[in-house]
């Protein structure tokens, strides 16, 4: 079934389940409601939280109950992030994520991934907001997710992100520009090879090699990087030159 959302106005703007989905939630068996309410996420290898397994019930009903739990906002931000992660995997909740973006700024680092599979216009709008967000975690996640949306015109935002103050944002932007496969950004990437952070230089090298493997090894800048003080960068440059 399709789960939709409306925005209602009470004391302020707030996201809400639509009436059909509310009926679905209200008609859920009490045992299932209790199971979803008490469903606790576990840690991933990366240290984040994720909901593992699933109650034995209609997946759409489970998702609706998870969404209701998220809207209730009674969990910690970290647990809410796990709820968002679960909903993102259903590919049905981009509109809700966009509404929560404005209401819960602390949740934004978790919400970005929802737009990986969102309709084009909504994804573009949301990622533009994410690239401009004050939180570097949000900007870094935007740079990462942009690698999965090659259909959207995100290269200008990614190249701008190469000037970000935060290393992780610059590193993800460099890597994603390589993934997106547009050779027109090759020269731009080359101009940032003097980045002070070795992680960024390494990702720039890998992106350039991905974009133009027939050209990158002949560039003088690559020869200079074989003497880089970071052994990973020096090794990558040396390998590129001899391929």
N, C-alpha and C positions, 0 to 999 in steps of 0.2 A: 504494500500500500504506500501511498505518498503521504509524507508527513509535512504539513505546511505550518506557517507561522503568521501571526498578525502582531501589530504593535498597538497596545492599548494605552490610554492616557488616564492615569490616576493622579497621584501627587506629582508625577513626572513621567517621562517616557520609559516604558519597560517592555521587555520581550515577553511573549506569552504563547503558550500552545493554542492552536486554533480549536474551535469548538468540537470538531470531529475527533481530534486527538485527545482533547480533554475527556470526552465520553469514553474513549478507549482506555485512558488511564483510570478513570473513576470506576470502570467496569472490571478492572483487573482483579484476579483472585487475591484475597488478602495475603495468602502465603507467598505469592509472587512479589507483591508490593514489599513485604517484609524482607524477602530474599534480596531484592535489588537495593533496598534501603540500607541493608547491612553488608552489602558486597564490598569487600575491602581490596584495594589494589595491592599488588606486590611489586618489589623492586625489579627493574631490568638490569642488565649488565652495565648499562651506561649510568645507572644510579637514579633514573627517573622512576615514576610509578606507572603501572599499567594494570588494567583489569584483565585477569586471566580466567579462562573458562567462561561459561555463561549459564544462567538458569535455564532449565529445560522448559522452554516456552517459545511461542511465536517470536522470532527475532524482532519484528516490528514493534510488538508490544514491549519487549525488553528495552528496545531503544527509546521508546516513548517514556518509559518509567525512568530510564537513565537521564533523559532530557529533563523530566520533571524534577528529579533530584538535583540536577545541575542548576535549574532555575531557582530552586528553593534556597540555594546558596549557603547551606548550613555546614558544608565540609570546608576543610582547609583549602587554600589555593592549590596546594600540591595534589590533593585528592580531586579537586575540581578539574585540574589538568588531566588526570587520568580519565575522568568522565568525558572530557572533550576529546581525548585520544580515541576513546571507544566510539563516540559519535562520528568522528572524522572517518573512521573505517566504514561507516554505513553510506557515506557520500550523499547524505540527505539533509544536512543541517547547516549549510553555508549561510542561509539567511539568518538563522538564530545566532550563529557565530558573529555575524556582522553587527547585530543588535547588542550582543554582549560586549563587543569591542568598545563601545562607547560607555557602557554601564560599569564594566569591571576592568579598568586598565591593568591591574595586576595579573589578570588572566591572559593578557595579549600574547605573551611568549608561547602559550599553549594553543591559542586560537589560530595562529598563522597557518598551521599545517592543514586546517580545514579547507582553506582556499586553494589547496593543491588540486582539488577536483571540482572546484566550484564553476558555475557558468562564467564565460569569459568576462563579461562586463563587471560582474561582482568580484571576481578574482583580481582583475586589474585595479579596481577601486581599492580593494582591501590591501593589496600588496603595495600600492602607492602610499597608503597610510602607514603601513608597516615600515617601509624604507625611511619615512620621515619621523618615526617615533623617537621619543626621547630616550627610551630604554634600549641600550645596545643589544640586549638579548633578543628583542623583537626585530631589530635591524638585521642581526646575524641570521635569525630564522627566516626572514624575508629573502635574504641573499641565498640561503640554502634552497628554499622552496622554489625560487625562481628557476632553478635548474630543471624542474619538472614541468614548467609552463613555457616551452619553446614557442608556443603559438601566440604568446603575448609579447608586445613591444616593451620588454623590460631592460634591454641593454643600456639605455641611457641612465636608468637608475642604478644598474650594476656598476657601470663605469664611474658614476659619481661616488658610489660606495667605496671605490678604491682609495678615496681621500678621507675615509672615515677615521676618527680618532682612535677607534678600537681595533686591535689587531684581528680579533676573530671575525669581525665584519669584513675587513679587507681580504682576509684569507678565503672566506666563503665566496665573496664576490669574484675573486680571481678564479677560483675553482669552477664556479658556475658558468662564468663566461667561456671557459673551455668546454664544458659540457654542452652548452647551447650550440656550439659548432659554427658560429658566424665568423668567418675569417677576416671580416672587415675590422674586428677589434684587435687584431694581432699587433698592429703598431702601437695602439694604446697600451696594451699589456706590456709591450717592450719598454715603454717610457716609464714604467713603474718598477723596473727591476732593481732600482736602488732603494727600495723600501727598507726602512731600518729593521723590520721584523723578519727573521729567517723563515718563519712559517708562511709569510706572505710571498717572499721571494721563491720559495719552493713551489707554492701553488701557481705562481705566475709561470714558472718554467714548465710545469706539467701542462698548464692550459695552453701555452704557446706550442708545445710539442703536439698536443692533441689537434690543434687547429691547423698547423702547417709543418708537419714532420719533415717535409722536403726542404724547408727553408731555415728552420730554427737553428740547426747546427752550424750554419755558416755565418752567424751573426757575431760580431766582435764582442758584444755584451756577454754572450754565453762563454766565450773564452775567458773573460775577466772573472766570471763567476766560478770557474774551476779553482780559483784561489780564494773562494769565499771562506770566511772564518768559521762558518757553520758547516760541519762535515757532510750533513745531508744535502745541503745546497750544492756544495762543491762536487759531491759524488754524482748528483743528478745532472749537473752541467757537463761533467766529464762524460757521462754515459750518452747524453744527447749529442755531444760533438763527435762521438765515435760510432754512431749508428749509421 
